[in-house]
Amino acid sequence: MTSDTELRIRGLRALVDALGTVEAERFISLVLREPFDYTTWQRELWVVQSVEQISKAAMELRSALPNKRMEPTR
């Protein structure tokens, strides 16, 4: 299991890689500023898509990034 510190580092690295430094900071400030119910968000996030559609989209995304490692580099 990943430590909390390593999880934070990997999460921040993923945000910066995906959004850039400025947008990652902006995203974090938005999350901290707004009241957020993760459980409700998860229930409502995929209501218009079936499990099969979500799975297919995830597999297509993963296939499009064959050289991306899922584990952090050390």
N, CA, C and O of each residue as an XYZ file, in Angstrom:
296
protein
N       0.849     -1.182      0.000
C       0.000      0.000      0.000
C       0.895      1.246      0.000
O       1.941      1.280      0.648
N       0.463      2.246     -0.730
C       1.200      3.494     -0.850
C       1.004      4.346      0.401
O      -0.099      4.415      0.942
N       2.067      4.988      0.855
C       1.942      5.877      2.010
C       1.163      7.126      1.617
O       1.034      7.436      0.432
N       0.652      7.835      2.601
C      -0.089      9.074      2.341
C       0.782     10.092      1.617
O       0.318     10.780      0.708
N       2.038     10.185      2.020
C       2.952     11.142      1.392
C       3.179     10.801     -0.075
O       3.118     11.679     -0.936
N       3.439      9.538     -0.360
C       3.647      9.117     -1.747
C       2.389      9.330     -2.582
O       2.472      9.727     -3.744
N       1.234      9.070     -1.997
C      -0.028      9.293     -2.710
C      -0.212     10.765     -3.047
O      -0.637     11.101     -4.153
N       0.103     11.642     -2.105
C       0.023     13.089     -2.370
C       0.971     13.495     -3.492
O       0.594     14.252     -4.386
N       2.186     12.998     -3.442
C       3.181     13.327     -4.471
C       2.713     12.846     -5.843
O       2.768     13.597     -6.818
N       2.260     11.613     -5.920
C       1.785     11.069     -7.195
C       0.567     11.827     -7.692
O       0.447     12.095     -8.888
N      -0.337     12.176     -6.784
C      -1.532     12.916     -7.176
C      -1.198     14.299     -7.703
O      -1.738     14.728     -8.723
N      -0.310     14.996     -7.011
C       0.097     16.327     -7.467
C       0.842     16.246     -8.791
O       0.648     17.085     -9.670
N       1.690     15.240     -8.931
C       2.412     15.050    -10.191
C       1.424     14.809    -11.335
O       1.589     15.359    -12.424
N       0.402     13.992    -11.091
C      -0.600     13.713    -12.126
C      -1.369     14.983    -12.498
O      -1.624     15.239    -13.675
N      -1.732     15.766    -11.496
C      -2.438     17.019    -11.773
C      -1.577     17.970    -12.593
O      -2.047     18.539    -13.578
N      -0.334     18.146    -12.198
C       0.559     19.059    -12.919
C       0.804     18.546    -14.339
O       0.813     19.330    -15.288
N       1.001     17.239    -14.489
C       1.217     16.678    -15.822
C      -0.009     16.883    -16.714
O       0.124     17.170    -17.903
N      -1.197     16.735    -16.136
C      -2.427     16.845    -16.923
C      -2.858     18.281    -17.162
O      -3.382     18.601    -18.229
N      -2.644     19.151    -16.182
C      -3.191     20.507    -16.257
C      -2.148     21.605    -16.374
O      -2.468     22.718    -16.794
N      -0.930     21.318    -16.018
C       0.073     22.365    -15.904
C       0.049     22.916    -14.485
O      -0.919     22.718    -13.751
N       1.103     23.598    -14.108
C       1.254     24.055    -12.726
C       0.154     25.018    -12.301
O      -0.453     24.840    -11.245
N      -0.103     26.026    -13.108
C      -1.083     27.051    -12.735
C      -2.486     26.461    -12.632
O      -3.194     26.714    -11.658
N      -2.888     25.682    -13.623
C      -4.236     25.103    -13.606
C      -4.377     24.060    -12.490
O      -5.459     23.921    -11.920
N      -3.312     23.329    -12.170
C      -3.357     22.372    -11.064
C      -3.598     23.102     -9.747
O      -4.414     22.672     -8.931
N      -2.880     24.215     -9.544
C      -3.087     25.031     -8.333
C      -4.518     25.559     -8.285
O      -5.159     25.559     -7.234
N      -5.002     26.003     -9.425
C      -6.374     26.521     -9.498
C      -7.388     25.422     -9.152
O      -8.342     25.665     -8.413
N      -7.177     24.218     -9.686
C      -8.057     23.095     -9.397
C      -8.078     22.786     -7.900
O      -9.143     22.595     -7.313
N      -6.905     22.740     -7.297
C      -6.824     22.454     -5.855
C      -7.569     23.516     -5.056
O      -8.294     23.184     -4.119
N      -7.403     24.781     -5.413
C      -8.098     25.837     -4.675
C      -9.610     25.738     -4.854
O     -10.359     26.039     -3.925
N     -10.068     25.323     -6.030
C     -11.507     25.140     -6.247
C     -12.054     24.016     -5.382
O     -13.127     24.144     -4.793
N     -11.315     22.914     -5.305
C     -11.751     21.776     -4.501
C     -11.797     22.154     -3.028
O     -12.736     21.782     -2.323
N     -10.802     22.883     -2.558
C     -10.760     23.263     -1.149
C     -11.823     24.305     -0.806
O     -12.310     24.346      0.324
N     -12.177     25.128     -1.757
C     -13.107     26.227     -1.514
C     -14.568     25.774     -1.473
O     -15.359     26.299     -0.689
N     -14.925     24.809     -2.310
C     -16.315     24.394     -2.441
C     -16.638     23.233     -1.512
O     -15.817     22.336     -1.321
N     -17.850     23.253     -0.928
C     -18.269     22.061     -0.186
C     -18.417     20.917     -1.193
O     -18.968     21.110     -2.277
N     -17.937     19.756     -0.842
C     -17.874     18.669     -1.803
C     -18.232     17.362     -1.121
O     -17.617     16.986     -0.122
N     -19.220     16.676     -1.657
C     -19.628     15.372     -1.141
C     -19.219     14.321     -2.163
O     -19.891     14.126     -3.176
N     -18.113     13.649     -1.884
C     -17.559     12.678     -2.823
C     -18.554     11.565     -3.143
O     -18.660     11.151     -4.298
N     -19.277     11.080     -2.149
C     -20.220      9.986     -2.360
C     -21.312     10.393     -3.330
O     -21.635      9.642     -4.251
N     -21.884     11.571     -3.136
C     -22.920     12.058     -4.048
C     -22.350     12.242     -5.447
O     -22.985     11.873     -6.435
N     -21.168     12.805     -5.529
C     -20.526     13.021     -6.826
C     -20.362     11.694     -7.569
O     -20.674     11.610     -8.757
N     -19.883     10.672     -6.890
C     -19.696      9.369     -7.530
C     -21.026      8.763     -7.983
O     -21.090      8.148     -9.047
N     -22.066      8.926     -7.205
C     -23.381      8.392     -7.583
C     -23.930      9.072     -8.828
O     -24.601      8.439     -9.645
N     -23.647     10.349     -8.969
C     -24.214     11.122    -10.074
C     -23.286     11.233    -11.283
O     -23.722     11.669    -12.348
N     -22.032     10.853    -11.142
C     -21.039     11.078    -12.179
C     -21.340     10.325    -13.466
O     -21.216     10.895    -14.549
N     -21.722      9.087    -13.377
C     -21.885      8.254    -14.562
C     -23.323      7.792    -14.783
O     -23.527      6.738    -15.385
N     -24.311      8.528    -14.326
C     -25.702      8.068    -14.420
C     -26.198      7.912    -15.851
O     -27.130      7.145    -16.095
N     -25.597      8.621    -16.804
C     -26.066      8.541    -18.189
C     -25.292      7.520    -19.008
O     -25.569      7.348    -20.195
N     -24.322      6.838    -18.395
C     -23.542      5.832    -19.109
C     -23.632      4.491    -18.405
O     -23.690      4.411    -17.178
N     -23.644      3.433    -19.218
C     -23.652      2.085    -18.651
C     -22.240      1.696    -18.235
O     -21.266      2.345    -18.615
N     -22.144      0.636    -17.455
C     -20.841      0.126    -17.035
C     -20.024     -0.273    -18.263
O     -18.814     -0.052    -18.307
N     -20.683     -0.856    -19.251
C     -19.995     -1.268    -20.472
C     -19.403     -0.058    -21.209
O     -18.276     -0.127    -21.700
N     -20.154      1.048    -21.290
C     -19.665      2.255    -21.958
C     -18.459      2.844    -21.214
O     -17.473      3.247    -21.830
N     -18.553      2.886    -19.899
C     -17.451      3.419    -19.092
C     -16.217      2.542    -19.243
O     -15.107      3.052    -19.394
N     -16.406      1.219    -19.202
C     -15.292      0.292    -19.353
C     -14.636      0.439    -20.722
O     -13.410      0.468    -20.824
N     -15.445      0.532    -21.770
C     -14.912      0.680    -23.125
C     -14.098      1.972    -23.244
O     -13.013      1.968    -23.823
N     -14.616      3.070    -22.700
C     -13.901      4.352    -22.747
C     -12.575      4.264    -21.992
O     -11.561      4.796    -22.445
N     -12.586      3.589    -20.839
C     -11.353      3.436    -20.055
C     -10.330      2.594    -20.808
O      -9.143      2.920    -20.809
N     -10.773      1.525    -21.443
C      -9.850      0.680    -22.204
C      -9.290      1.429    -23.413
O      -8.113      1.275    -23.740
N     -10.115      2.236    -24.080
C      -9.636      3.021    -25.218
C      -8.599      4.053    -24.771
O      -7.579      4.246    -25.432
N      -8.868      4.707    -23.651
C      -7.918      5.681    -23.135
C      -6.598      5.011    -22.777
O      -5.530      5.520    -23.117
N      -6.666      3.892    -22.107
C      -5.453      3.166    -21.719
C      -4.678      2.704    -22.953
O      -3.449      2.772    -22.973
N      -5.379      2.239    -23.968
C      -4.727      1.793    -25.200
C      -4.049      2.945    -25.933
O      -3.028      2.749    -26.593
N      -4.605      4.127    -25.818
C      -4.035      5.295    -26.486
C      -2.743      5.754    -25.810
O      -1.990      6.533    -26.396
N      -2.474      5.290    -24.601
C      -1.292      5.683    -23.843
C      -0.474      4.452    -23.458
O      -0.236      4.224    -22.272
N      -0.042      3.657    -24.432
C       0.615      2.381    -24.098
C       1.940      2.519    -23.369
O       2.350      1.592    -22.671
N       2.617      3.644    -23.509
C       3.910      3.796    -22.862
C       3.827      4.472    -21.506
O       4.852      4.645    -20.847
N       2.649      4.854    -21.076
C       2.493      5.480    -19.764
C       2.512      4.384    -18.706
O       1.751      3.419    -18.780
N       3.378      4.544    -17.739
C       3.427      3.589    -16.626
C       2.374      3.950    -15.608
O       2.091      5.128    -15.392
N       1.801      2.961    -14.992
C       0.792      3.176    -13.966
C       1.438      3.388    -12.600
O       0.805      3.938    -11.699
N       2.680      2.960    -12.436
C       3.375      3.112    -11.169
C       4.303      4.321    -11.240
O       4.774      4.677    -12.320
N       4.568      4.957    -10.096
C       5.453      6.131    -10.114
C       6.882      5.712    -10.438
O       7.315      4.604    -10.121
N       7.595      6.623    -11.073
C       9.009      6.363    -11.311
C       9.799      6.775    -10.080
O       9.429      7.730     -9.396
N      10.843      6.092     -9.803
C      11.640      6.385     -8.612
C      13.028      6.750     -8.995
O      13.854      7.032     -8.127
